Amino acid sequence: MEESLYLLIPISVLLVFIIGAMFWWALRSGQYDDLEGPAYRILFDDQDELGRKEEEKNAGADEEEQLQKP
């Protein structure tokens, strides 16, 4: 039983340092700078895309009308 602790304790300490280093890297690289922005972008991207598609359709229809008028 004690022999397994000689292996498990150093492995757990090493794992803690690795996880801490990964967390520190994530903080320094800006992973947690904007936590709410991506959630709002997901909600509003579809509306913007639909609006652009409608504008493109309307613009295409306007161009066809202008070509047919003369």
Secondary structure, 3 states (H helix, E strand, C coil): CHHHHHHHHHHHHHHHHHHHHHHHHHHHCCCCCCCCHHHHHHHHHHHHHHHHHHHHHHHHHHHHHHHHCC
